[in-house]
């Protein structure tokens, strides 16, 4: 059933597990597996508390990444790495700042926007300690690490590097990364979306990385779902109009709200687009109910390297949602009335990923015993 001895399959138990095992990288998980893994690492946190913790970390990454001047791809990947990490490691055992900075550090390596850990720490101190940032003479508000307790800085750096190792293990050292942003432009053109619809779709694709969606769907499906929701937001409860944006949005909605040849062309299914839309609407409702929550950038360009002030906090508001909670709830209700039954996706519990959540099988992540062979793709090794 599980392969740990070079490809020969046989039932394993904790007493006869071999000294080596294989770990395969799984880029996407079915929603049922994501829910199970997430709940198993949540601990005593409620679902709403977990969501608040997730958005706090994402907001922190947004601000640190913007202050350094990272492109959107680096920030988005760091957010997804943070989510993946907490599918396998309990939230109670790690400070979100350590995990966020380690995820950002790994992301800089993946996208060749490398910064040293001390540089990331300097900017993070400016975000976390506004009183020290106010005294900084640096134009970006970074704190001079020489003015900090050297032992504290070294301890933080060591924790960052320790968590980095765990993150690398969760991705099986696979640095391949695909993001939805180029697909938003390409698919938007193919569907006849206007420039404003494509911009809104880009912003929604950005917000996808604040959720667990990138762990469940490939980037082209996220892009298509973001464009579909952009069309819905542009037409729902809006006055009739003959503007190009309205006409294009209605035509795209009419096509994507039902099954058709577009599913084969774009390798996506209407049920998945509906799931993406509901998840993003839930996120927008969270923003509307919590005005202090930081949101996605207001334009599809990469964020400015520096903020105008030195007192930004991970909870500071960057842009307010133009939709109120009641309107978003009515939108969800209207979608429920016409949506398709959820698509069934088989659980990956029958493959090696189950090692990470079965209580009777040891977790080979973060352990030094034995040998772990990391594979870049699912399935056993080729021994032919």
Secondary structure, DSSP 4 states (H G I P E B T S, - for coil): -EE-SSS-EE---TTT--SEEEEE--S---HHHHHHHHHHHHTT--HHHHHHHHHHHHHHHHHHHHHHT--HHHHHHHHHHHHHHHHHS-GGGS-HHHHHHHHHHHHHHHTT----HHHHHHHHHHHH-HHHHHT--STT-PPPGGGS-HHHHHHHHHHHHHHHHHHHHHTTT------SHHHHHHHHHHHT--HHHHHHHHHHHHHHTTTTGGGTS-HHHHHHHHHHHHHHHHHTTPPP---HHHHHHHHHHHHHTS-SHHHHHHT--HHHHHHHHHHHHHHHHHHHH-TTS----SSSSPPPSS-S-S---TT------SS-HHHHHHHHHHHHHHPPPPPP---STTSGGGGGT-TTS---TT--SSEEEEESSSS-----
